């Protein structure tokens, strides 16, 4: 499943359930080296999504138990 940068920022906040082999809860993906969720905007223009290369995004995330998983192994999200 292809998960964009914006989705990863949202997942770090809402912590959804994701299915790999079993259902686990997303806890955090380290996005410290990635662009922000949105670029700076104004009061009426809320900013654009930043440009990035999908291949340069982090490939792993941790679940609430502290186990590390590959983002590309996700089958389903709820």
Secondary structure by P-SEA (a helix, b strand, c coil): ccccaaaaaaaaacbbbbbcccbbbbccccccccccccccccccccccbbbbbccccccccccccbbbbbcccccccc
